[in-house]
Amino acid sequence: MVIPCEPEAPEPEENPDGFPETTSLAGLGGRCFVTEGSFFTFSLSVVRSCRKAGDVKPFNRREFLGAMAVGAVAVSPLGAQAPAAVAASGPRKVRLGLIGCGWYGLVDVKAAFRAGGAEVIALCDVDDDMLAKAVAEVEALQGSKPQPFKRYADLLAVPGLDAVIIATPPQWHALPFIAALERGLDIYCEKPLAYDVREGRAMADAASRSDRVVQIGFQRRQSAAFQAVRQFINAGELGRVVQVDAQIHYTAGTLSAVPVAPPASLDWDLWCGPAPLIPYSPQVGHKNWRLEATTGHGHLVDWGIHLIDATRMILGLGAPMTVSASGGLYELKGKITTPDTMTAHFEFDRCPVTWRHRLWGSEEFTPETNNGLTIFGEKGTVFVSDNKWTFIPRGKSAERRVTEVKADTGLLHMAEFLSAVRERRAPSCTTADAHLSTTAVQLAMIALETGTRLNWVAAAEQVTGNAAANLLLKREYRAPWKHPYSKVSNA
């Protein structure tokens, strides 16, 4: 089962926007949830250490921005160590199983190897050829052969298993997730948490009743740029945050959407699983299932969710109060089944957040801001992407400040999970918090489908006065599978 997460973005040109001042920290990492005081205190100490003794002038903004960048790197769990140095330290091995052996499943496995102290003892996939290739690749990487399985229940029963990585398409997240908890296993599960809101609630409830370590794959929480912006805002440098714009525009690659017989090696019925059994085509099989409505649920749910989650992390947001959306298929109609153009508006208690995407024509205009957050505040504007953030103070002649802080967020997120497993502590992205981010984008898709503005009551997880929207919070499972919400939660 190929498990693509998001397309690989081209490397940006060096300083494409021509900003004059750039602090480059290429190759260093950042950490997600550092304590409120420790990061800021360390960052200011960087400024002090660079000054001459007796210099008591107030910090200027140039010094502050540079200190935030260095501080974000310094508090990383891996610091500036290379992956090989981390692996050489010899932590206790965590014995892993992988469910879903496609592209991103193997990306996660390789991140575990690079972090050090991991052994993959079992693999599971519904495509025999893909499974065999994954077994051979993992054996070549670690020197021992993992056991292959077609069904996740068989993998979960392997003796000596410590944890599982779930890297399937979203319709196959909830059932193996809950089953793994019932087996007493720790879990690294890719985003989105679930396909529908009720699945997410069942998963969050199951995790809260368990003492297992669970990390959800919102890797951008490890971005030093996002962390620095969080601290910059918390320090009052932006003033009151008025609004956030989030966007990821890219040109979606598509394959043939004409139904054909699935490959002989692929159990297509089992691949679809609890989701509707749709006709197989190259477009929805091992490639662009992320843009198929019944599986990936579209670009906002699959990739855009990273930026919605990052916005929540930076600003400390909970659930949205209202959600509205518009969009449709304008360029890729007949090729995909989710919007190629979409706008969603979320009203959070602190400020509104607007999402936009376009899956075509992304190279023609402002490619440097195709992927990122624009945060508008009283004192200026911040644009932040994975590895760079820019502060634009208010005023026509104000100088833009650019800080680059590159990090391997996938490695950092996996390393944090493995450390949490060994130390028996909660990692940075809990199931409950991932459920909030996942629910937000799912509500946007429901708003689009119903053509209504949703008034969301987070405590009850219900839409006020909108029966059609509430029906879409839970998708009925295809037989013989049973939806976990009725089993785990109070349906």
N, C-alpha and C positions, 0 to 999 in steps of 0.2 A: 504494500500500500504506500504509494508515494506520498510523502507528507510535506509538501511545500508549505511554507509559512508566508513569506512575502518575497517578491522578486528582488534579486540583487540589484541595488541601485548603483549606477556608475559612480566611480570616484570623482568627487568635485575637483574642479580646477583649483590651483593654488590661488587663494585670495581672489575669487572671480569677481567680487563686487568692488575691488579696488580700495577697500578700507585701509587707511594708512597705518593703523596700530594693531599688531597682532602678537599675542603671546602664544608661542607654539610649545605644546607639551606632548608631541606625537609619541604614541606607543605606551602611554601611561594610563592607569585605570582609575575608575571611580567607584564609590560604594553607594548603596542605597541608603537605608535609614541609619544615619549617624545621629547621635543625640543632638538636641537643639543647641546646646552650649559648646560641645567639644569641637565641632567643625569650625564654628565662628571664632572661638577663642584661638584655635590653632592658626586660622587664616590671618588674624590680626598679628599673631606672633611672627608670622612670616614677614609682614611689613616691618615690624620693629627690628627684626634681626638684620634687615637690609639697610637700616638707617645708622647713621653715625651716633656715637654715644652723645647724649645730651640734647639731641634733636627732639623737641617736644611740639613741633608744629602739628596741627590736626591732620589726619589722614586725608589725602585727596582721593578723588574717584579712581584715578589711574592706579594708585597703589592698592585700593580696595579690590578692584577687578582682578588684578594680578594675584593678589593673595587668595581670593576665592578659588581661582583656578588651581593654584598649587595646593591649597587645603583640600580640595576635592580629591586630588590624586593621593595626598599623603594619608588620608583616612581609609583608603581602599584596603579591603582585607588581604589583597595580594601586593599592595604597594607598587613599586616599580619592578618587582621581580618578573623575570621571564617565566613562562609556563614550565620550562624544563627545571628551573630552580625550585619551583613549587613542588613539582613531582619528586624531585630528589630528596625532599625533606622526609619522605616516607611515612605519611599518615596511615592510620589503620584502613585497610581496604574495605570499601562498601561494595557488597555484591549486588549488582543491578540486573534487572530484566528490562527489555525494551519492547513496548507494544506499539507497533507501527514503524516499519523499517524503511521508510522512504527517505527523501532528502533531509528533512529537518530532524527526523529521528536520529539519523546518523550524525548530524551536526551536534546534537545534544550528547551523543555517546563520545564523540571526539573531544568535546569540551570537558567531559568527565575525565577522560584519559589525560588531557593536558593539565587539568586541575590537580591530578594525582590522587592515588589512593582509591581507585575504582577498578572493579573487575566485572565484566559483563558475562553472566553465566547462562542467560536465556534470551531468546529473541522470539517474537511472535508477529506473523503477518498472514493475510489471507491470500496473498499472491505467492505461489510456490517459487517462482523464478526470483522474485525480489527477495524473498526470505533466504534463498540459497546464496545469492550475491552478498547479502548482508552478513551471513554467517562467515563467508570466506573473508570479507573485508575486516570484520572484527577479529577473527582468528589471526590475520596477518598483523593487525595492530597490537594485539596483546599477547600473542603466542599460545593461546589456548582456545579451544573451540567451544562456543556457546551452544546450548541445546536449542534446537528449532521447534517451534510449535505453531499450529494454525489457529488455535483457539486460546483466548487470553486466560480462561479458567485453568487450562493445563499449565500455562506458564506460572500462574500465581501459586500453584501447588508444588513448585520445585523446592526441594529441601535446601535450606541455607540462604534463601533469597532475603536480602535486607530491604530493598526498595525497588520501585518500578518507575520507568519513564513512560508516560503516556503521550504519544506523538501522532495520534490518529486524527482524521478529520473530526470536527466537533460532534457529529451524531454518535460517535463512539467514545466520548469522554466519560459520561456519567456512570455507565454500568461498570466498566473495569475500575473506575476510581473508587466507587463504593465497595466493590468486591475486594479490592486491594486493602482498604481499611479494615474490612471484616476479617481479612487474613492477617492483620497486624503488621502490614507493610507500610513503609514511608513512601511518599509519592512526589515526583516532579512531573507536573502536568502542563502541557502547552496551553496557551491561550487560544481562543476564548475559553473561559471556564466550562461553559456548557453550550448546547444549541438553543435551549429555551430557558425562560426565567425560572420555571418550576424545577427543572433539572438542577439549575444552579442553587436554588434553595435547598433541595434534597442533599446536594453535595456539601454545602456549607454546614448544614445540620449534622451530617454524618461526621465531618471533620471535627466539629466542635465537641462531639461526644467521644472523640478518639484522643488518645495521647500520642498519635503519630505525627511525624514531621511532614508538612506538606508545603511545597513551593510551587506557585503558579508562574508560568513562563512569560511574565512581563519584564523582559530583560532590560528594557530602557530605564527601569528604576535604578539600574547600576550606572547609568550615564553620568559622568562627572559634570557634563554641561548642565543637565537637568538639575543635578544636585546643587551646583553653584548658583543657579537661578533661584532655586528654592531658598537658599540662605540669603541671597541678595535681597529678595522680596521680604523675607522675615526680618532682615535688618532695617527695613524701612526705606531702602534706597530708591524704590519705585513709587513710594507713597501708596495711596489707595488703588487697588487694582480695579479697573473699570470694566474691562472686557477681555476675552481671550478668543482669538481665531486659531483654529487648527485645520490643517490641510495636508493631504498627500495626493498630489497629482502624478500620474505616471501613465505610460502607454502600455496597456495590457496586451500581452501576447496571447493569441487565441489559436486553437487547433480546430479541426473539423467537428462540428456539432451534429453531423449526420449519424443517426443510430447505426451501429454495426454490432456484430457478435463480439463479446469480450474475449481477450486472450485466453487460451486454454488453461494457462497457469493461474488465472484469477477467478476466485469464487465471487462473482459479482453480487449475488444475492446476499452473501455474508458481508461483503463490503458495504452495501447499503444498510444492512442491519435494521435497526429500529426505525430508520428513516423510510420514506416511500421508496418503493422499488422503481426507479426510473430507468429508461433505456440507456444502455451503455453507449458512450461515444468517447473519442480521444479527448474531447473538451472537458468532460466531467470525470474521467477516470484518473489516471496517474498524472494529471497536470493541473488544470485550472478548476478543480472542485471548489476552490475558495470563492469563485464567482457564480457558483450554482446555488440556487435558492434553498434547495432541500438539504444541503450539506454544509458548505462554507458560509452561507447566508450573506455573502457580498463583501465588498471592499471595506466598508466601515467596520463591520464586525470582525473581519479577518486581520486587517493591517491597521486601519484607522484607530482601532481600540487601543493600540499602544499609546497614541497621543492623548486620547481621552483619559487613559489611566495616568499618564505622565502629568496631565493638567491637574487631576485630582491629587496626585502626590505633591506637586509643587505648591498648590494652594490649600491643601488640607480639606478638600471638599468631600462631602458625603454623597448622597443620592440627589439627582435632579428633582425639582418640584414640578416642572412642566417640560414637555418635550414636543416639538413639532418638526415636520420634515417635508421636503418636496424634492422631486427629481424624476428620473425615468431613463429609458433606453433610447438614445438619440443617434449614436454612432455604431454601437455593437449589437443592435437588435437582431435577433436570430442566431447570435453567436453565444451570448451569455443570458442569464435569467435574473440578474440583479442589476441595479442602476449603474450605468456608466457615468452618470452625472447626478450629484446629490448634494443637498444642503440640509443640515439638521441643526436645530437651535435648542439648547439646553438652558433652562433657568435654574442655576444653583443658588444657594442662599447668599454666597459671597459676591457672585457676579455671573453674567451670562457667558456661555461658551458656544461658539458657532463652528460647526464642522463643514468643510466643503471638499468634494473630490471630483475629479474628471479623469477618466481612464483613456483619454486620447488627447493628442495635441499638446502634450505636456512640455515639449522642448521649445515651443515657439516664444514663450514669454516668461520672464523671471524664473529661469530654472533653478537659481540659487535658493529660492524660497518655496520650491515645490513640496518640500517635506519639512514640516516643523510647526512650532507654535509662535504666534505673535501675541504678546501680553502687553496690553495698553494700560498704563498707570498715570497717576497724576503728575509724576515727575519725569516721565519719558516712556519709551517703548523698548521692550526686549523681544528679539527674535532668537529662538533657540531650536537647534536641531541636535541630532545624536552626538556630534563631536565639536560643536561650535556654538557660541552664543554672542549676540551683539546687543549692546546697550546704546540707544539713541536718546540722549537727553532732550528735553523740550527746548525749543528755540531753533530758528532757522540756521544759525551759524554754529550750532553745537556739534562737537566732534564725536563721531561714532567710535565706539570702543569694541574691539573684536577680541575674543579669547577662544583659542582652540584647545580642546582637551580630549584627545582621542583615547578610546578604551575598547577593549574586547568585552562588550557587555554580556554576551552569551557565556563566555568563560567565567566572568565574575559571578554571574547569577548561579551557574552550576556549582562553582567552588563554594559559594555561600551555602547552597543546599547541602553539599557533602559535609561541610563543617558542622552544619546544624544537625545532621544525622548523627555524627560522631559525638557531639556535645549535648544532644537531646534538648535543643532549644528551638524556638520558633524562628524561621527565616523571615525575610523582609516582606514577602508577598503572601499573605495568608489567604486561605480560601474565602473567608468572609469579605475581605477587602477586594479580592478579584471578582467576587460576585457583584459588588457594587459597580465596578467598571463594566463588567459584561452586561449587567442589566441595563445600564444606561444606553449602550449602543443597540441592544435588542429592542428597547422601547422606541428608539428612533426608527427602526425598521417597521415596528407595529404602527407608529404614527404615519409612516409613508403608505403602508398597505391600507390602512383605514381612512386615510385622508382627513384625520382629525388631530386636534391638539390634545395631548394627554396630560391630565392632572394626576400626578403620581403620589400616592400615599405610601411612603417608604416603610413605615412601621407595619402596615398591613399588607404591603406588596400587592396593591390593587390600584386600578385606574378608576377614579371617581366618575360615576355617571356614564360609563362607556362599556356596555356589555360586549360589543364586538371586539374591542381591544382586550378586554379581560380574557376572552376565549383564546386569544393568540398568545397568552402567557405560557400556555402548555400545549405542546403538539402531541397528539395521541400516537403511541408507538404502534408500529406494524407487528402483527402476531408473528412469532410466539413471544416476543419481548414485552416486558412490563415496565411501564414508566415508573421511575423510582420515587416520584413525589408522593404517590399514594402509599408506598412502602415505608419510606423513611420519615416523611413529614406528616403534618396533620392536613390531609387533603380536604 
